[in-house]
């Protein structure tokens, strides 16, 4: 139902844009979030956006470098990642929740897309 794409290999300082497209149902009224998980580490919150795109929320490690956006007409969420660092290397997941943008429980998850940042 949620399909993430756009991952790849990039050098440190570079940029990538991840996309998360909905299929089978609409998530246009849901909060959408991005998470990441590096090998041997716990899943980490990256960013979230409310249904109207009026409120965004970022994890401390990506503030000022990543931007979350959504196209409700296309039911797609984006994560623009700039100034990438090797520590950003992880599998990135998109997810959806009903409720407040600062909530922690997400109800729908997509498959991940690998982002690898070389030094």
Secondary structure as a PSIPRED ss2 file (coil, helix, strand):
# PSIPRED VFORMAT (PSIPRED V4.0)

   1 X C   1.000  0.000  0.000
   2 X E   0.000  0.000  1.000
   3 X E   0.000  0.000  1.000
   4 X E   0.000  0.000  1.000
   5 X E   0.000  0.000  1.000
   6 X C   1.000  0.000  0.000
   7 X C   1.000  0.000  0.000
   8 X E   0.000  0.000  1.000
   9 X E   0.000  0.000  1.000
  10 X E   0.000  0.000  1.000
  11 X E   0.000  0.000  1.000
  12 X C   1.000  0.000  0.000
  13 X C   1.000  0.000  0.000
  14 X C   1.000  0.000  0.000
  15 X C   1.000  0.000  0.000
  16 X E   0.000  0.000  1.000
  17 X E   0.000  0.000  1.000
  18 X E   0.000  0.000  1.000
  19 X E   0.000  0.000  1.000
  20 X E   0.000  0.000  1.000
  21 X E   0.000  0.000  1.000
  22 X E   0.000  0.000  1.000
  23 X C   1.000  0.000  0.000
  24 X C   1.000  0.000  0.000
  25 X C   1.000  0.000  0.000
  26 X C   1.000  0.000  0.000
  27 X C   1.000  0.000  0.000
  28 X C   1.000  0.000  0.000
  29 X C   1.000  0.000  0.000
  30 X C   1.000  0.000  0.000
  31 X E   0.000  0.000  1.000
  32 X E   0.000  0.000  1.000
  33 X E   0.000  0.000  1.000
  34 X E   0.000  0.000  1.000
  35 X E   0.000  0.000  1.000
  36 X E   0.000  0.000  1.000
  37 X E   0.000  0.000  1.000
  38 X C   1.000  0.000  0.000
  39 X C   1.000  0.000  0.000
  40 X C   1.000  0.000  0.000
  41 X C   1.000  0.000  0.000
  42 X C   1.000  0.000  0.000
  43 X C   1.000  0.000  0.000
  44 X E   0.000  0.000  1.000
  45 X E   0.000  0.000  1.000
  46 X E   0.000  0.000  1.000
  47 X E   0.000  0.000  1.000
  48 X E   0.000  0.000  1.000
  49 X E   0.000  0.000  1.000
  50 X C   1.000  0.000  0.000
  51 X C   1.000  0.000  0.000
  52 X C   1.000  0.000  0.000
  53 X C   1.000  0.000  0.000
  54 X C   1.000  0.000  0.000
  55 X C   1.000  0.000  0.000
  56 X E   0.000  0.000  1.000
  57 X E   0.000  0.000  1.000
  58 X E   0.000  0.000  1.000
  59 X C   1.000  0.000  0.000
  60 X C   1.000  0.000  0.000
  61 X C   1.000  0.000  0.000
  62 X C   1.000  0.000  0.000
  63 X C   1.000  0.000  0.000
  64 X C   1.000  0.000  0.000
  65 X C   1.000  0.000  0.000
  66 X E   0.000  0.000  1.000
  67 X E   0.000  0.000  1.000
  68 X E   0.000  0.000  1.000
  69 X E   0.000  0.000  1.000
  70 X E   0.000  0.000  1.000
  71 X E   0.000  0.000  1.000
  72 X C   1.000  0.000  0.000
  73 X C   1.000  0.000  0.000
  74 X C   1.000  0.000  0.000
  75 X C   1.000  0.000  0.000
  76 X E   0.000  0.000  1.000
  77 X E   0.000  0.000  1.000
  78 X E   0.000  0.000  1.000
  79 X E   0.000  0.000  1.000
  80 X E   0.000  0.000  1.000
  81 X E   0.000  0.000  1.000
  82 X C   1.000  0.000  0.000
  83 X C   1.000  0.000  0.000
  84 X C   1.000  0.000  0.000
  85 X C   1.000  0.000  0.000
  86 X H   0.000  1.000  0.000
  87 X H   0.000  1.000  0.000
  88 X H   0.000  1.000  0.000
  89 X C   1.000  0.000  0.000
  90 X E   0.000  0.000  1.000
  91 X E   0.000  0.000  1.000
  92 X E   0.000  0.000  1.000
  93 X E   0.000  0.000  1.000
  94 X E   0.000  0.000  1.000
  95 X E   0.000  0.000  1.000
  96 X E   0.000  0.000  1.000
  97 X E   0.000  0.000  1.000
  98 X C   1.000  0.000  0.000
  99 X C   1.000  0.000  0.000
 100 X C   1.000  0.000  0.000
 101 X C   1.000  0.000  0.000
 102 X C   1.000  0.000  0.000
 103 X C   1.000  0.000  0.000
 104 X C   1.000  0.000  0.000
 105 X C   1.000  0.000  0.000
 106 X C   1.000  0.000  0.000
 107 X C   1.000  0.000  0.000
 108 X E   0.000  0.000  1.000
 109 X E   0.000  0.000  1.000
 110 X C   1.000  0.000  0.000
 111 X E   0.000  0.000  1.000
 112 X C   1.000  0.000  0.000
 113 X E   0.000  0.000  1.000
 114 X E   0.000  0.000  1.000
 115 X E   0.000  0.000  1.000
 116 X E   0.000  0.000  1.000
 117 X E   0.000  0.000  1.000
 118 X E   0.000  0.000  1.000
 119 X C   1.000  0.000  0.000
